[in-house]
Amino acid sequence: MRIILFTGKGGTGKTSIAAATALRTAQQGKKTLVMSTDQAHSLADCLEIPVGAQITRAADGLDALEVDMAKESEKAFGEVRGYLRQILDEKQRGQIDAEEVLLFPGLEELASLLRILEIVEEDAYDVLIVDCAPTGETLSLLRYPEQLRVLSDKVMPLLRSITSAFGGLISRRTEVPKPRDAVFTELDKLVKRLSVLHEILTDRSRTTLRIVMTPEQIVVREAARSYMWLSAFDYGVDAVYMNRIWPEEALRGDFAGYGALQDRYMGQAAEHFSGLQMFRLPLQEREIRGLKMLAAAAEALYGSTDPAQIFPMEEVYTMERDPSDGTWYIQIRLPGASAAEIAIEKDEGDLLLTVRNESRRFHLPDNAAGRSLTGWEYDGQILRVGFAYGSGR
């Protein structure tokens, strides 16, 4: 199954472009599902048909789905929530609404990603198009599998050892019941399924992400940052979309200044994404809604190009060995950062990369994990980190 995830700043037309792409692949004879994981669903409005938590036929060869996050969350975290609800009930004696307290930020959105795994396992489609949440939320969600690996490898064994040392309560003073085995079983299952999902989403032979933007400075800058972080997390970005480009005839007279700004921001985008396929869509006379307008938008975007193909991408994370001294170097594609914003450290078998306020943890291969960090250099595109035996820094 070919999987394409669309993300971008809110209001850039991400849903319309995702739906137009899905319609085009269906028209090409590929059985396609377009799915929204954005909590503020607008897929039904875009298609102009009722779409909900059950798969709905939208057109010949095209189905649609808006993920019910609350339902998926209960399915994924039911035992964990049940245990936490028990703790709250014991402590608060009904004084607070446990259901409201248990709405953890990000968990419902994370559960919606697991719906992708279910669809892949069902194997009923040739193409899956995912209309993701706006960029910031998407980046946060894509970090979860890595964070849960730490939970599985380090926290879970500790919790198991602690709870096995007590009887029915973790602490008689707090009267907190110890977790049931079903809680650990569910967390183990969740981590394993997220690990499988992570492998699928980072498999560049089947899954790519695409970023939608408009010719505005703040949008282009956010798209560039998104590309940097998606690259750092080893997700394959194979295309970007410049949407709502004002035509030249509309940028005369009083609007000439805006035309110059638009040209400048489109030039900046071309520099940021020089190695990627860029699709352009002019500003339409009306909002893109309904199958007829979606088909017209798809024709303007793609012409004779197959949108389901995988466009050229650059490797984000590679390793090489210097034969002169045996030092191993990890090279990470990190476009758009600056050396002053980068911090690097080694944490046991992991490499911790911090840029601005974001951190990324790379699990090091054996030929680097047992060596010391010797230093790093950055040329504006590639971060090169060295590992060798002996003292490091």
N, C-alpha and C positions, 0 to 999 in steps of 0.2 A: 504494500500500500504506500503510495506517495503521500507525504504529509507536508503541508505548507501552513506555517503559522504567521498571521499578520498582526503586527503591533505598531504602535505609534502614539504620539501625543493625542489626547482627546480632542475631537473636533477636526481632525485632519481628513476625515472621509474614509477611515480604515474599514468600516463595515461595508460601505458601498463597493470598495475595490475588492474586498474579500468575496462578496456576493457575486460581483461581475466576473471574477476569476473562476469561481465555482460554476457559474452558468456556462462559461466558455468551455471548460473541461468536459462538462456534461454534453454540450453540443458536439464535441469532438468524439463522442462515443464512450467516454470514460464514466463509469458509474461513480457518482460524486456525492459526498455528504459535506454540507457546510454547517459548522457548529459554532455557536457563540458561547464563550466562557466569560464574557464581560458581564459583570453584575448588572450594569445598566444596559440590558439587552435592547438592541434596536434592529436586529435582523428581521423580525416580523414586519416592522415598518418599512424596511428597505425592500423586502420581497413583495410587500402588500398582500400577504396571506397570513392566516393564523399559524403561529409557530410556538410550540411549548416544549415541555420536558419529554414528550414522546416524539419520535422521528416522524416527520410529516413530508409528504410528497409535494415538492415545490414546482417541478417541471419534469419533462421527460428526462430520465436519468439523473435527476437532481433531488436529493432529500435535504431537509433542514432540521436543526435541533437547537433549542435554547436550553442550556443546562440548568437544572434546578439545583442551586448550590446547597440549599438547606437539606434537601433529600440526599444528595451525594455525600454531604458532610456526615449525616447521621449514619449512612451506610459504611463510611470509612472509619468513623471515630465513635461509634455507638457505645462500645464497652468502656472506652476511656472517659467519655462524657458521663456515662452512668456512674462510674466510680467517683468522679469529681462531684457529681450531683449528690452522691451519698455523703461525701465529706461536708459539703455545704449544708445539707439538711441536718446533719449531726451538730454542726457548730452554730448554725443560725436559728434552728428551730422554727423555720418557716418565716423568719423576719425579712428575708430578701428573696427575690425571684431568681432561682438558680439558673433558669434557662437564659436569662439576660446576661448573667455573669459568665456563662459558658460560651458566649459568642466570641471566641478568640480571634484576633485579627489575623487574617490570612488563611485560617484553616478551611473555611468554606471554599475559598478560591482554589486552595491546594487540592481539595477533594474534586473540584471540577476538572482538574488536569487528569485525574485518575480515570475520568470518563473516556479520555483519549485512549488509555491503555485498553479499556474494555472494547472499544470499537476496533482497535487493532487486532485484538484477540478474536473477535467475531469474524474478521476478515471478509466482510460483505461488500467492500467498496474498493475501487481502484485508486481514488483520490479522496483525501480528507483535508478540507480547508477549515482552519480554525481562526475565528475572529477573537483575538485575545483582548484582555483588559488593556487599558493605556499603559504606556511604556514602563513607568515606575513600578506598578503593581506586577507586571509581567516579569521584570527583572528580579523582584523579590521572590516570586514564586519559583522561578527557575533555580534559585539558590537553595530551595528547601531540600532537595535530595542530598546535597552535600552536607547540609546541617544535620539531617537525620542520620547520615552515615556516622557522624560523630556521636549522636545519641545512641545509636545501635552498638557502636564499638566500645564506647567509654562509659556512658551513663547507665544504660540498661543493665550491664553486668553488676555495677555497683548497687543499683536498686534491688536487684535480685538477692545479692548477698546480705543487704540490710534487712529486707523483709523476711528472709529465711531465719533470721536470728530472733524474731519476735513471734509472739502468738497471734491472737486475733487482732491485736491493735499494734500500730507502729509505736504509739506512746500512750500509756494509760492516763497521763496528764491531759493530753489533747483529745483522747477518745477518737483518734482518727483510725479507721479500719485499714489494715494493710491491703494492698492491691490484690484482687483476685487473679488467678492464673490466666483467666480470659483476657484481662487487661494486657498482660505481657504478650500473650498470644496475638492479640490484635495489633499491638505496636510492632511486634516482629514481622507480622504479615504486611503491615503498612510499609515498613522500611524496605522489605524485599520488593514489594510491588513498585514503590517509588524508584528503587534501584533499576528495575527493568525498564520503567518509563524513561528514566534518565538515559539509559543506553539507547533507547529508541530515538529520543529527541536529539541526542548528540551524534547519531549515525548519519553522516553527511551523504551517504548513498541513498537515503530515503527521506530525510527530514531536513527542511531548511526554514529559516525565518526571513521575513521580509518586512521592511520598515517603511511606513507611509508618512509623508511629510507634505508641507505646503511651503511656498517660497517666502518664508518669513524668518527673520533672524533667530528669534527664540526657538522656533520649531526646528530649524536646521541645526542649531547648536545641541538641542536635546537629542535629535536623531544621531548626531555624531557621537555624543556620549553613550547613547544606547548601543551603537555599533561597537564602541570600544569595550563596553562591558560584556556584551554578547560574545565578542571575540575572546575576551579574557576567560569566559566560562566555557569556551570551546564549542559554542553553538554556531552552526553554519548559517551565515547570512549570505544569500546568493543574489539578492536584488533589492533595490529601493524604488520607491514611487514618489514622484513629484506631482502632487495633485493641485487642482484649482489654479492653474497658470493663467493669468489674465492675458487675453490676446492683444496683439499690437494695436489693433484698431480701437481698443477701449482705453489705451494708455496715451492719449494725445491731449494736447491743451493742458488743462488744469491737472491731469493725471500723469503727465510726463515724468514728474519726480518719482512717483510710485513705480513707474516702469523702470527707472534707473536702479531703484532699490531692489526690485524683483530680479533684475539681471545680476546684481551683485550677489544676492543670496543664492541664486541658482548657480552662479560661478563658485561660491563657497561649497555648495553641495557637491558639485562636480569634483572639487579638490578632495573633499572628505571621503568620497565614495568612488574614487577614480578606478579602483579595481573591480567594481561591481556593475552588473547590468542595471541601468536606470530606465524606468518606464515613466512617461510623461502623459498627463491628462489635462487638457485645457479646462478652464472653468466652463461649466455647462449653463445653458440658459435657465434650466430648472433643476430642482433637487433630483438627484438620481434615485428614483423609486420605481418599482415595478419591473417586470421581466423585459419589456421593450426597451426601456432606458438603460437597464443593466447590460443588455446585449449590445446596445450602441456604444456604451462606455468600454466594454470589453473589446469591441472592434477598434476603437480609437487607441486603446492601450496596446493591443497585441498584434493587430493585423494578421499576418500569416504565422506569427510566432506561437509556439506551443507553450502556454504558461505553466504547464506541469513539468516541463523539463528542468533539470538542475543546471543552473548557470555557473560559470567558473567561480571558484572560491580559492582563497589563499589559506594554507595551513596555518593554524593559530599557534600550535604547541609542537615544537620539534626538538630533537636532541641530536647533538653531535659531539664527537670526541676529538680533542686536539692530540694528534699522535706524538707531538714533540714532548709533552709532559704528562699526558694521560688525563688531563682535566676534562670533565664532562660539562657541556654547556646546554642549558635549557633555553630555548628561544621562544618567546611569547609575543605574538602579534598584539600590539597595544596602540592602535592609532589614536592620535589626538591628545595624548597626555603631555606632561612636561616632567623633566627629570626632578625638578624641585618638589613635585607632588608625590613622588614614588618613594615607598619604604619597603624594604625586603628583609625578611628574617626566616630562619629555619626552625621549625618546631618538630623535633623528633623526625618522623618520616615525611613531614609535610613542608611545603614552601608557602609562606604567608606573604601575599602581595597586597599592599595598601596603596590606593590612589585616591587622593582627596579624602573623602569620608567613607569610602567603600573598601571592603576587604575581600580578598579572594584566596581560598585555600586550595593548593594543588597537591595531590597525593603523589609523592615522588616515586619514580621507578627505582628498582633495587640498585642500579649502578650510580645513583645520585644520593639515595636515602642514607647510605652508610658513610657519606663523605661530608666534609665541612664546606660551608658556604664561603667562597673566596672573594666574592665581589660581584658587581653587576655594572652594565653600561646600557644606555638607552639613546637611540638615534632619532627619536620622534615617531618611529613606526614599530621597531622591534626592540623588545627588552631581552637582554642576554645575561643570564645568570650562571656563574661558574661554580663547580663543585669539585673538590680535590681532597686527597688524604692529607692529614697534617692539620696544623692550626689554621683556623679560618676567622672570618669576621662577618 
